[in-house]
Amino acid sequence: MTMSAEMLPAFYAQSPRIRVRDPLATFLGAAEGGVFDYGYDDAVRLAGHSCPTVASAWLLTRAGLADLYREELPERGGVLVELRDAADAGVTGVVARVVSLPTGAAGDDGFKGIAGRFVRRGLLHFEARIAGELRFTRTDGGGAVDVEAHLERVPGDPQMRQAMMGALAEDAASLAAFGAMWQERVRRLLLEHADDPDVIVVRRA
């Protein structure tokens, strides 16, 4: 049986990456120096799709960690993540999954640690009283940041809604057109607005 090859849009590989240092990976010999280099394609594989929500969660995590750690590599497992909304509200669950990938933050079902070290459970909270969409807090006392995305400032193609209706009706041409328009908005967000302070907002908490 012939296996289909993975074929992802080229801009995934061109999108901003997030590099972190994971002490647990060092301890267990999973990666030299504990360094992991995550790409947007990893977030897409985790979520099972690519959309503005996945892209913005990726960029918010990148921006939050960069502001918290500046010249240092962010420590995976060393950041408390708080989300403003409930876990089952809107796209909050999707955002949480994407954020957890590079941060290692997990809820009550997370890794319990080894002899009191490398604990990941309890680092992800919902319905937090925070100003932004997300808050990242260093567990070593190194500060906290609030982040939020303004996706309305990167609008989609005005023909997208019509194309979506055709795609839902299983029209092949409409499906292709809708997918192209959808991913074009994601591409613009990742490649043209990753460092746009009007779209990806970071504030010290």
PyMOL CGO cylinders between C-alpha atoms (Angstrom):
from pymol import cmd
from pymol.cgo import CYLINDER

trace = [
    CYLINDER, 0.00, 0.00, 0.00, 1.36, 3.43, -0.98, 0.3, 1, 1, 1, 1, 1, 1,
    CYLINDER, 1.36, 3.43, -0.98, 1.49, 5.96, 1.83, 0.3, 1, 1, 1, 1, 1, 1,
    CYLINDER, 1.49, 5.96, 1.83, 0.61, 9.57, 1.01, 0.3, 1, 1, 1, 1, 1, 1,
    CYLINDER, 0.61, 9.57, 1.01, 3.39, 12.09, 1.63, 0.3, 1, 1, 1, 1, 1, 1,
    CYLINDER, 3.39, 12.09, 1.63, 2.88, 15.06, 3.93, 0.3, 1, 1, 1, 1, 1, 1,
    CYLINDER, 2.88, 15.06, 3.93, 2.41, 18.20, 1.83, 0.3, 1, 1, 1, 1, 1, 1,
    CYLINDER, 2.41, 18.20, 1.83, 2.17, 21.44, 3.79, 0.3, 1, 1, 1, 1, 1, 1,
    CYLINDER, 2.17, 21.44, 3.79, 2.05, 25.03, 2.52, 0.3, 1, 1, 1, 1, 1, 1,
    CYLINDER, 2.05, 25.03, 2.52, 5.56, 26.42, 2.06, 0.3, 1, 1, 1, 1, 1, 1,
    CYLINDER, 5.56, 26.42, 2.06, 4.95, 29.39, 4.33, 0.3, 1, 1, 1, 1, 1, 1,
    CYLINDER, 4.95, 29.39, 4.33, 4.71, 27.13, 7.38, 0.3, 1, 1, 1, 1, 1, 1,
    CYLINDER, 4.71, 27.13, 7.38, 8.48, 26.58, 7.18, 0.3, 1, 1, 1, 1, 1, 1,
    CYLINDER, 8.48, 26.58, 7.18, 9.07, 30.31, 6.72, 0.3, 1, 1, 1, 1, 1, 1,
    CYLINDER, 9.07, 30.31, 6.72, 7.06, 31.27, 9.80, 0.3, 1, 1, 1, 1, 1, 1,
    CYLINDER, 7.06, 31.27, 9.80, 8.63, 32.36, 13.11, 0.3, 1, 1, 1, 1, 1, 1,
    CYLINDER, 8.63, 32.36, 13.11, 9.96, 29.54, 15.25, 0.3, 1, 1, 1, 1, 1, 1,
    CYLINDER, 9.96, 29.54, 15.25, 10.11, 29.13, 19.03, 0.3, 1, 1, 1, 1, 1, 1,
    CYLINDER, 10.11, 29.13, 19.03, 13.26, 27.72, 20.60, 0.3, 1, 1, 1, 1, 1, 1,
    CYLINDER, 13.26, 27.72, 20.60, 13.21, 26.67, 24.23, 0.3, 1, 1, 1, 1, 1, 1,
    CYLINDER, 13.21, 26.67, 24.23, 15.32, 24.83, 26.79, 0.3, 1, 1, 1, 1, 1, 1,
    CYLINDER, 15.32, 24.83, 26.79, 13.67, 21.95, 28.62, 0.3, 1, 1, 1, 1, 1, 1,
    CYLINDER, 13.67, 21.95, 28.62, 15.46, 20.75, 31.79, 0.3, 1, 1, 1, 1, 1, 1,
    CYLINDER, 15.46, 20.75, 31.79, 13.45, 17.52, 31.73, 0.3, 1, 1, 1, 1, 1, 1,
    CYLINDER, 13.45, 17.52, 31.73, 14.74, 16.76, 28.24, 0.3, 1, 1, 1, 1, 1, 1,
    CYLINDER, 14.74, 16.76, 28.24, 18.28, 17.30, 29.50, 0.3, 1, 1, 1, 1, 1, 1,
    CYLINDER, 18.28, 17.30, 29.50, 17.72, 15.06, 32.51, 0.3, 1, 1, 1, 1, 1, 1,
    CYLINDER, 17.72, 15.06, 32.51, 16.29, 12.22, 30.41, 0.3, 1, 1, 1, 1, 1, 1,
    CYLINDER, 16.29, 12.22, 30.41, 18.73, 12.64, 27.53, 0.3, 1, 1, 1, 1, 1, 1,
    CYLINDER, 18.73, 12.64, 27.53, 15.96, 13.45, 25.08, 0.3, 1, 1, 1, 1, 1, 1,
    CYLINDER, 15.96, 13.45, 25.08, 17.75, 16.41, 23.48, 0.3, 1, 1, 1, 1, 1, 1,
    CYLINDER, 17.75, 16.41, 23.48, 21.29, 17.73, 23.77, 0.3, 1, 1, 1, 1, 1, 1,
    CYLINDER, 21.29, 17.73, 23.77, 21.25, 20.68, 26.13, 0.3, 1, 1, 1, 1, 1, 1,
    CYLINDER, 21.25, 20.68, 26.13, 17.50, 20.23, 26.41, 0.3, 1, 1, 1, 1, 1, 1,
    CYLINDER, 17.50, 20.23, 26.41, 16.98, 22.47, 23.38, 0.3, 1, 1, 1, 1, 1, 1,
    CYLINDER, 16.98, 22.47, 23.38, 13.82, 22.08, 21.33, 0.3, 1, 1, 1, 1, 1, 1,
    CYLINDER, 13.82, 22.08, 21.33, 13.17, 24.14, 18.21, 0.3, 1, 1, 1, 1, 1, 1,
    CYLINDER, 13.17, 24.14, 18.21, 9.45, 24.26, 17.42, 0.3, 1, 1, 1, 1, 1, 1,
    CYLINDER, 9.45, 24.26, 17.42, 7.90, 25.45, 14.16, 0.3, 1, 1, 1, 1, 1, 1,
    CYLINDER, 7.90, 25.45, 14.16, 4.41, 26.47, 13.19, 0.3, 1, 1, 1, 1, 1, 1,
    CYLINDER, 4.41, 26.47, 13.19, 4.08, 23.16, 11.37, 0.3, 1, 1, 1, 1, 1, 1,
    CYLINDER, 4.08, 23.16, 11.37, 4.37, 21.42, 14.75, 0.3, 1, 1, 1, 1, 1, 1,
    CYLINDER, 4.37, 21.42, 14.75, 1.44, 23.47, 16.04, 0.3, 1, 1, 1, 1, 1, 1,
    CYLINDER, 1.44, 23.47, 16.04, -0.58, 22.58, 12.94, 0.3, 1, 1, 1, 1, 1, 1,
    CYLINDER, -0.58, 22.58, 12.94, 0.11, 18.86, 13.44, 0.3, 1, 1, 1, 1, 1, 1,
    CYLINDER, 0.11, 18.86, 13.44, -0.94, 19.17, 17.07, 0.3, 1, 1, 1, 1, 1, 1,
    CYLINDER, -0.94, 19.17, 17.07, -4.15, 21.07, 16.31, 0.3, 1, 1, 1, 1, 1, 1,
    CYLINDER, -4.15, 21.07, 16.31, -4.88, 19.12, 13.14, 0.3, 1, 1, 1, 1, 1, 1,
    CYLINDER, -4.88, 19.12, 13.14, -5.52, 22.32, 11.21, 0.3, 1, 1, 1, 1, 1, 1,
    CYLINDER, -5.52, 22.32, 11.21, -4.19, 25.78, 10.42, 0.3, 1, 1, 1, 1, 1, 1,
    CYLINDER, -4.19, 25.78, 10.42, -6.30, 28.86, 11.08, 0.3, 1, 1, 1, 1, 1, 1,
    CYLINDER, -6.30, 28.86, 11.08, -5.94, 32.41, 12.43, 0.3, 1, 1, 1, 1, 1, 1,
    CYLINDER, -5.94, 32.41, 12.43, -6.60, 31.11, 15.96, 0.3, 1, 1, 1, 1, 1, 1,
    CYLINDER, -6.60, 31.11, 15.96, -3.76, 28.58, 15.79, 0.3, 1, 1, 1, 1, 1, 1,
    CYLINDER, -3.76, 28.58, 15.79, -1.47, 31.17, 14.18, 0.3, 1, 1, 1, 1, 1, 1,
    CYLINDER, -1.47, 31.17, 14.18, -2.28, 33.87, 16.73, 0.3, 1, 1, 1, 1, 1, 1,
    CYLINDER, -2.28, 33.87, 16.73, -1.79, 31.45, 19.64, 0.3, 1, 1, 1, 1, 1, 1,
    CYLINDER, -1.79, 31.45, 19.64, 1.60, 30.61, 18.18, 0.3, 1, 1, 1, 1, 1, 1,
    CYLINDER, 1.60, 30.61, 18.18, 2.59, 34.26, 17.78, 0.3, 1, 1, 1, 1, 1, 1,
    CYLINDER, 2.59, 34.26, 17.78, 1.29, 35.23, 21.22, 0.3, 1, 1, 1, 1, 1, 1,
    CYLINDER, 1.29, 35.23, 21.22, 3.36, 32.47, 22.81, 0.3, 1, 1, 1, 1, 1, 1,
    CYLINDER, 3.36, 32.47, 22.81, 6.43, 33.53, 20.85, 0.3, 1, 1, 1, 1, 1, 1,
    CYLINDER, 6.43, 33.53, 20.85, 5.98, 37.18, 21.83, 0.3, 1, 1, 1, 1, 1, 1,
    CYLINDER, 5.98, 37.18, 21.83, 5.23, 36.44, 25.47, 0.3, 1, 1, 1, 1, 1, 1,
    CYLINDER, 5.23, 36.44, 25.47, 8.24, 34.17, 25.94, 0.3, 1, 1, 1, 1, 1, 1,
    CYLINDER, 8.24, 34.17, 25.94, 10.53, 36.58, 24.08, 0.3, 1, 1, 1, 1, 1, 1,
    CYLINDER, 10.53, 36.58, 24.08, 9.52, 39.46, 26.36, 0.3, 1, 1, 1, 1, 1, 1,
    CYLINDER, 9.52, 39.46, 26.36, 9.87, 37.35, 29.51, 0.3, 1, 1, 1, 1, 1, 1,
    CYLINDER, 9.87, 37.35, 29.51, 13.27, 35.89, 28.73, 0.3, 1, 1, 1, 1, 1, 1,
    CYLINDER, 13.27, 35.89, 28.73, 14.86, 38.52, 26.44, 0.3, 1, 1, 1, 1, 1, 1,
    CYLINDER, 14.86, 38.52, 26.44, 18.32, 37.16, 25.59, 0.3, 1, 1, 1, 1, 1, 1,
    CYLINDER, 18.32, 37.16, 25.59, 17.84, 33.82, 27.39, 0.3, 1, 1, 1, 1, 1, 1,
    CYLINDER, 17.84, 33.82, 27.39, 16.28, 30.70, 25.98, 0.3, 1, 1, 1, 1, 1, 1,
    CYLINDER, 16.28, 30.70, 25.98, 12.81, 30.34, 27.52, 0.3, 1, 1, 1, 1, 1, 1,
    CYLINDER, 12.81, 30.34, 27.52, 12.54, 27.47, 29.97, 0.3, 1, 1, 1, 1, 1, 1,
    CYLINDER, 12.54, 27.47, 29.97, 9.95, 24.92, 28.95, 0.3, 1, 1, 1, 1, 1, 1,
    CYLINDER, 9.95, 24.92, 28.95, 8.13, 23.91, 32.13, 0.3, 1, 1, 1, 1, 1, 1,
    CYLINDER, 8.13, 23.91, 32.13, 9.12, 27.14, 33.82, 0.3, 1, 1, 1, 1, 1, 1,
    CYLINDER, 9.12, 27.14, 33.82, 6.12, 29.23, 32.82, 0.3, 1, 1, 1, 1, 1, 1,
    CYLINDER, 6.12, 29.23, 32.82, 2.64, 29.47, 34.32, 0.3, 1, 1, 1, 1, 1, 1,
    CYLINDER, 2.64, 29.47, 34.32, 0.04, 30.07, 31.60, 0.3, 1, 1, 1, 1, 1, 1,
    CYLINDER, 0.04, 30.07, 31.60, -3.31, 31.67, 32.41, 0.3, 1, 1, 1, 1, 1, 1,
    CYLINDER, -3.31, 31.67, 32.41, -6.17, 32.11, 29.97, 0.3, 1, 1, 1, 1, 1, 1,
    CYLINDER, -6.17, 32.11, 29.97, -8.93, 34.64, 30.50, 0.3, 1, 1, 1, 1, 1, 1,
    CYLINDER, -8.93, 34.64, 30.50, -11.78, 32.50, 29.19, 0.3, 1, 1, 1, 1, 1, 1,
    CYLINDER, -11.78, 32.50, 29.19, -13.23, 29.15, 30.23, 0.3, 1, 1, 1, 1, 1, 1,
    CYLINDER, -13.23, 29.15, 30.23, -11.73, 26.02, 28.71, 0.3, 1, 1, 1, 1, 1, 1,
    CYLINDER, -11.73, 26.02, 28.71, -14.91, 25.25, 26.78, 0.3, 1, 1, 1, 1, 1, 1,
    CYLINDER, -14.91, 25.25, 26.78, -15.52, 28.82, 25.59, 0.3, 1, 1, 1, 1, 1, 1,
    CYLINDER, -15.52, 28.82, 25.59, -15.08, 29.49, 21.89, 0.3, 1, 1, 1, 1, 1, 1,
    CYLINDER, -15.08, 29.49, 21.89, -11.57, 28.61, 20.68, 0.3, 1, 1, 1, 1, 1, 1,
    CYLINDER, -11.57, 28.61, 20.68, -9.94, 28.71, 24.12, 0.3, 1, 1, 1, 1, 1, 1,
    CYLINDER, -9.94, 28.71, 24.12, -9.24, 24.98, 24.11, 0.3, 1, 1, 1, 1, 1, 1,
    CYLINDER, -9.24, 24.98, 24.11, -7.41, 25.23, 20.78, 0.3, 1, 1, 1, 1, 1, 1,
    CYLINDER, -7.41, 25.23, 20.78, -5.34, 28.15, 22.04, 0.3, 1, 1, 1, 1, 1, 1,
    CYLINDER, -5.34, 28.15, 22.04, -4.42, 26.23, 25.21, 0.3, 1, 1, 1, 1, 1, 1,
    CYLINDER, -4.42, 26.23, 25.21, -3.20, 23.21, 23.24, 0.3, 1, 1, 1, 1, 1, 1,
    CYLINDER, -3.20, 23.21, 23.24, -1.00, 25.32, 21.00, 0.3, 1, 1, 1, 1, 1, 1,
    CYLINDER, -1.00, 25.32, 21.00, 0.42, 27.30, 23.92, 0.3, 1, 1, 1, 1, 1, 1,
    CYLINDER, 0.42, 27.30, 23.92, 1.18, 24.09, 25.80, 0.3, 1, 1, 1, 1, 1, 1,
    CYLINDER, 1.18, 24.09, 25.80, 3.43, 22.77, 23.03, 0.3, 1, 1, 1, 1, 1, 1,
    CYLINDER, 3.43, 22.77, 23.03, 6.41, 25.13, 23.50, 0.3, 1, 1, 1, 1, 1, 1,
    CYLINDER, 6.41, 25.13, 23.50, 5.74, 26.01, 27.16, 0.3, 1, 1, 1, 1, 1, 1,
    CYLINDER, 5.74, 26.01, 27.16, 5.02, 22.51, 28.51, 0.3, 1, 1, 1, 1, 1, 1,
    CYLINDER, 5.02, 22.51, 28.51, 2.29, 24.01, 30.69, 0.3, 1, 1, 1, 1, 1, 1,
    CYLINDER, 2.29, 24.01, 30.69, -0.43, 21.51, 31.57, 0.3, 1, 1, 1, 1, 1, 1,
    CYLINDER, -0.43, 21.51, 31.57, -3.50, 21.24, 33.76, 0.3, 1, 1, 1, 1, 1, 1,
    CYLINDER, -3.50, 21.24, 33.76, -4.26, 18.60, 36.37, 0.3, 1, 1, 1, 1, 1, 1,
    CYLINDER, -4.26, 18.60, 36.37, -3.51, 15.85, 33.86, 0.3, 1, 1, 1, 1, 1, 1,
    CYLINDER, -3.51, 15.85, 33.86, 0.05, 17.03, 33.27, 0.3, 1, 1, 1, 1, 1, 1,
    CYLINDER, 0.05, 17.03, 33.27, 3.38, 15.43, 34.19, 0.3, 1, 1, 1, 1, 1, 1,
    CYLINDER, 3.38, 15.43, 34.19, 3.76, 15.02, 37.95, 0.3, 1, 1, 1, 1, 1, 1,
    CYLINDER, 3.76, 15.02, 37.95, 7.52, 15.39, 37.93, 0.3, 1, 1, 1, 1, 1, 1,
    CYLINDER, 7.52, 15.39, 37.93, 10.45, 13.36, 39.25, 0.3, 1, 1, 1, 1, 1, 1,
    CYLINDER, 10.45, 13.36, 39.25, 11.35, 13.71, 42.91, 0.3, 1, 1, 1, 1, 1, 1,
    CYLINDER, 11.35, 13.71, 42.91, 9.63, 17.07, 43.01, 0.3, 1, 1, 1, 1, 1, 1,
    CYLINDER, 9.63, 17.07, 43.01, 11.36, 18.41, 39.90, 0.3, 1, 1, 1, 1, 1, 1,
    CYLINDER, 11.36, 18.41, 39.90, 10.14, 19.02, 36.33, 0.3, 1, 1, 1, 1, 1, 1,
    CYLINDER, 10.14, 19.02, 36.33, 6.49, 19.28, 37.38, 0.3, 1, 1, 1, 1, 1, 1,
    CYLINDER, 6.49, 19.28, 37.38, 4.23, 20.41, 34.51, 0.3, 1, 1, 1, 1, 1, 1,
    CYLINDER, 4.23, 20.41, 34.51, 0.80, 19.85, 36.03, 0.3, 1, 1, 1, 1, 1, 1,
    CYLINDER, 0.80, 19.85, 36.03, -0.89, 22.89, 37.50, 0.3, 1, 1, 1, 1, 1, 1,
    CYLINDER, -0.89, 22.89, 37.50, 0.83, 25.30, 35.10, 0.3, 1, 1, 1, 1, 1, 1,
    CYLINDER, 0.83, 25.30, 35.10, -2.24, 25.90, 32.93, 0.3, 1, 1, 1, 1, 1, 1,
    CYLINDER, -2.24, 25.90, 32.93, -5.29, 27.77, 34.27, 0.3, 1, 1, 1, 1, 1, 1,
    CYLINDER, -5.29, 27.77, 34.27, -8.54, 29.02, 32.76, 0.3, 1, 1, 1, 1, 1, 1,
    CYLINDER, -8.54, 29.02, 32.76, -10.98, 31.79, 33.74, 0.3, 1, 1, 1, 1, 1, 1,
    CYLINDER, -10.98, 31.79, 33.74, -8.15, 33.89, 35.12, 0.3, 1, 1, 1, 1, 1, 1,
    CYLINDER, -8.15, 33.89, 35.12, -8.71, 37.49, 36.15, 0.3, 1, 1, 1, 1, 1, 1,
    CYLINDER, -8.71, 37.49, 36.15, -6.25, 39.01, 33.73, 0.3, 1, 1, 1, 1, 1, 1,
    CYLINDER, -6.25, 39.01, 33.73, -6.24, 42.03, 31.45, 0.3, 1, 1, 1, 1, 1, 1,
    CYLINDER, -6.24, 42.03, 31.45, -5.19, 40.25, 28.27, 0.3, 1, 1, 1, 1, 1, 1,
    CYLINDER, -5.19, 40.25, 28.27, -6.18, 37.09, 26.46, 0.3, 1, 1, 1, 1, 1, 1,
    CYLINDER, -6.18, 37.09, 26.46, -3.25, 35.22, 28.01, 0.3, 1, 1, 1, 1, 1, 1,
    CYLINDER, -3.25, 35.22, 28.01, -0.76, 35.74, 30.79, 0.3, 1, 1, 1, 1, 1, 1,
    CYLINDER, -0.76, 35.74, 30.79, 2.66, 34.13, 30.95, 0.3, 1, 1, 1, 1, 1, 1,
    CYLINDER, 2.66, 34.13, 30.95, 4.40, 34.16, 34.34, 0.3, 1, 1, 1, 1, 1, 1,
    CYLINDER, 4.40, 34.16, 34.34, 7.89, 32.89, 35.04, 0.3, 1, 1, 1, 1, 1, 1,
    CYLINDER, 7.89, 32.89, 35.04, 7.80, 30.49, 37.98, 0.3, 1, 1, 1, 1, 1, 1,
    CYLINDER, 7.80, 30.49, 37.98, 11.25, 31.66, 39.06, 0.3, 1, 1, 1, 1, 1, 1,
    CYLINDER, 11.25, 31.66, 39.06, 9.93, 35.13, 39.82, 0.3, 1, 1, 1, 1, 1, 1,
    CYLINDER, 9.93, 35.13, 39.82, 11.21, 36.67, 36.60, 0.3, 1, 1, 1, 1, 1, 1,
    CYLINDER, 11.21, 36.67, 36.60, 8.05, 38.58, 35.81, 0.3, 1, 1, 1, 1, 1, 1,
    CYLINDER, 8.05, 38.58, 35.81, 4.82, 38.22, 33.87, 0.3, 1, 1, 1, 1, 1, 1,
    CYLINDER, 4.82, 38.22, 33.87, 3.33, 39.50, 30.63, 0.3, 1, 1, 1, 1, 1, 1,
    CYLINDER, 3.33, 39.50, 30.63, -0.20, 39.82, 29.27, 0.3, 1, 1, 1, 1, 1, 1,
    CYLINDER, -0.20, 39.82, 29.27, -0.71, 39.22, 25.56, 0.3, 1, 1, 1, 1, 1, 1,
    CYLINDER, -0.71, 39.22, 25.56, -3.63, 39.50, 23.17, 0.3, 1, 1, 1, 1, 1, 1,
    CYLINDER, -3.63, 39.50, 23.17, -4.23, 39.33, 19.43, 0.3, 1, 1, 1, 1, 1, 1,
    CYLINDER, -4.23, 39.33, 19.43, -6.28, 41.71, 17.29, 0.3, 1, 1, 1, 1, 1, 1,
    CYLINDER, -6.28, 41.71, 17.29, -7.10, 39.47, 14.35, 0.3, 1, 1, 1, 1, 1, 1,
    CYLINDER, -7.10, 39.47, 14.35, -9.66, 41.94, 13.01, 0.3, 1, 1, 1, 1, 1, 1,
    CYLINDER, -9.66, 41.94, 13.01, -6.68, 44.01, 11.85, 0.3, 1, 1, 1, 1, 1, 1,
    CYLINDER, -6.68, 44.01, 11.85, -5.73, 41.24, 9.43, 0.3, 1, 1, 1, 1, 1, 1,
    CYLINDER, -5.73, 41.24, 9.43, -9.03, 40.68, 7.61, 0.3, 1, 1, 1, 1, 1, 1,
    CYLINDER, -9.03, 40.68, 7.61, -9.71, 37.83, 5.24, 0.3, 1, 1, 1, 1, 1, 1,
    CYLINDER, -9.71, 37.83, 5.24, -10.72, 37.96, 1.58, 0.3, 1, 1, 1, 1, 1, 1,
    CYLINDER, -10.72, 37.96, 1.58, -14.24, 39.41, 1.24, 0.3, 1, 1, 1, 1, 1, 1,
    CYLINDER, -14.24, 39.41, 1.24, -15.12, 36.48, -1.04, 0.3, 1, 1, 1, 1, 1, 1,
    CYLINDER, -15.12, 36.48, -1.04, -14.29, 33.93, 1.66, 0.3, 1, 1, 1, 1, 1, 1,
    CYLINDER, -14.29, 33.93, 1.66, -17.81, 33.56, 3.05, 0.3, 1, 1, 1, 1, 1, 1,
    CYLINDER, -17.81, 33.56, 3.05, -19.24, 32.80, -0.37, 0.3, 1, 1, 1, 1, 1, 1,
    CYLINDER, -19.24, 32.80, -0.37, -16.46, 30.30, -1.06, 0.3, 1, 1, 1, 1, 1, 1,
    CYLINDER, -16.46, 30.30, -1.06, -17.10, 28.64, 2.30, 0.3, 1, 1, 1, 1, 1, 1,
    CYLINDER, -17.10, 28.64, 2.30, -20.75, 28.08, 1.43, 0.3, 1, 1, 1, 1, 1, 1,
    CYLINDER, -20.75, 28.08, 1.43, -19.73, 26.37, -1.78, 0.3, 1, 1, 1, 1, 1, 1,
    CYLINDER, -19.73, 26.37, -1.78, -17.10, 24.32, 0.04, 0.3, 1, 1, 1, 1, 1, 1,
    CYLINDER, -17.10, 24.32, 0.04, -19.68, 23.14, 2.57, 0.3, 1, 1, 1, 1, 1, 1,
    CYLINDER, -19.68, 23.14, 2.57, -21.83, 22.08, -0.36, 0.3, 1, 1, 1, 1, 1, 1,
    CYLINDER, -21.83, 22.08, -0.36, -18.86, 19.97, -1.53, 0.3, 1, 1, 1, 1, 1, 1,
    CYLINDER, -18.86, 19.97, -1.53, -18.22, 22.00, -4.67, 0.3, 1, 1, 1, 1, 1, 1,
    CYLINDER, -18.22, 22.00, -4.67, -14.64, 21.17, -5.66, 0.3, 1, 1, 1, 1, 1, 1,
    CYLINDER, -14.64, 21.17, -5.66, -13.80, 24.58, -7.10, 0.3, 1, 1, 1, 1, 1, 1,
    CYLINDER, -13.80, 24.58, -7.10, -15.22, 26.39, -4.10, 0.3, 1, 1, 1, 1, 1, 1,
    CYLINDER, -15.22, 26.39, -4.10, -13.35, 24.08, -1.73, 0.3, 1, 1, 1, 1, 1, 1,
    CYLINDER, -13.35, 24.08, -1.73, -10.03, 24.87, -3.41, 0.3, 1, 1, 1, 1, 1, 1,
    CYLINDER, -10.03, 24.87, -3.41, -10.76, 28.60, -3.47, 0.3, 1, 1, 1, 1, 1, 1,
    CYLINDER, -10.76, 28.60, -3.47, -11.84, 28.67, 0.16, 0.3, 1, 1, 1, 1, 1, 1,
    CYLINDER, -11.84, 28.67, 0.16, -8.77, 26.77, 1.36, 0.3, 1, 1, 1, 1, 1, 1,
    CYLINDER, -8.77, 26.77, 1.36, -6.47, 29.11, -0.55, 0.3, 1, 1, 1, 1, 1, 1,
    CYLINDER, -6.47, 29.11, -0.55, -8.17, 32.23, 0.85, 0.3, 1, 1, 1, 1, 1, 1,
    CYLINDER, -8.17, 32.23, 0.85, -8.16, 30.81, 4.38, 0.3, 1, 1, 1, 1, 1, 1,
    CYLINDER, -8.16, 30.81, 4.38, -4.47, 29.97, 4.35, 0.3, 1, 1, 1, 1, 1, 1,
    CYLINDER, -4.47, 29.97, 4.35, -3.59, 33.29, 2.72, 0.3, 1, 1, 1, 1, 1, 1,
    CYLINDER, -3.59, 33.29, 2.72, -4.93, 35.10, 5.76, 0.3, 1, 1, 1, 1, 1, 1,
    CYLINDER, -4.93, 35.10, 5.76, -2.89, 32.79, 8.00, 0.3, 1, 1, 1, 1, 1, 1,
    CYLINDER, -2.89, 32.79, 8.00, 0.20, 33.44, 5.84, 0.3, 1, 1, 1, 1, 1, 1,
    CYLINDER, 0.20, 33.44, 5.84, -0.21, 37.20, 6.12, 0.3, 1, 1, 1, 1, 1, 1,
    CYLINDER, -0.21, 37.20, 6.12, -0.62, 36.96, 9.88, 0.3, 1, 1, 1, 1, 1, 1,
    CYLINDER, -0.62, 36.96, 9.88, 2.50, 34.82, 10.34, 0.3, 1, 1, 1, 1, 1, 1,
    CYLINDER, 2.50, 34.82, 10.34, 4.81, 36.45, 7.82, 0.3, 1, 1, 1, 1, 1, 1,
    CYLINDER, 4.81, 36.45, 7.82, 3.66, 40.07, 7.71, 0.3, 1, 1, 1, 1, 1, 1,
    CYLINDER, 3.66, 40.07, 7.71, 2.31, 40.73, 11.21, 0.3, 1, 1, 1, 1, 1, 1,
    CYLINDER, 2.31, 40.73, 11.21, 4.31, 38.50, 13.57, 0.3, 1, 1, 1, 1, 1, 1,
    CYLINDER, 4.31, 38.50, 13.57, 6.04, 41.57, 15.04, 0.3, 1, 1, 1, 1, 1, 1,
    CYLINDER, 6.04, 41.57, 15.04, 3.23, 44.05, 14.45, 0.3, 1, 1, 1, 1, 1, 1,
    CYLINDER, 3.23, 44.05, 14.45, 2.42, 45.62, 17.84, 0.3, 1, 1, 1, 1, 1, 1,
    CYLINDER, 2.42, 45.62, 17.84, -1.05, 46.57, 16.60, 0.3, 1, 1, 1, 1, 1, 1,
    CYLINDER, -1.05, 46.57, 16.60, -1.87, 42.89, 16.02, 0.3, 1, 1, 1, 1, 1, 1,
    CYLINDER, -1.87, 42.89, 16.02, 0.23, 41.05, 18.62, 0.3, 1, 1, 1, 1, 1, 1,
    CYLINDER, 0.23, 41.05, 18.62, 0.04, 43.11, 21.79, 0.3, 1, 1, 1, 1, 1, 1,
    CYLINDER, 0.04, 43.11, 21.79, 2.37, 42.48, 24.75, 0.3, 1, 1, 1, 1, 1, 1,
    CYLINDER, 2.37, 42.48, 24.75, 2.18, 44.28, 28.08, 0.3, 1, 1, 1, 1, 1, 1,
    CYLINDER, 2.18, 44.28, 28.08, 4.07, 43.73, 31.30, 0.3, 1, 1, 1, 1, 1, 1,
    CYLINDER, 4.07, 43.73, 31.30, 1.66, 42.44, 33.93, 0.3, 1, 1, 1, 1, 1, 1,
]
cmd.load_cgo(trace, "trace")
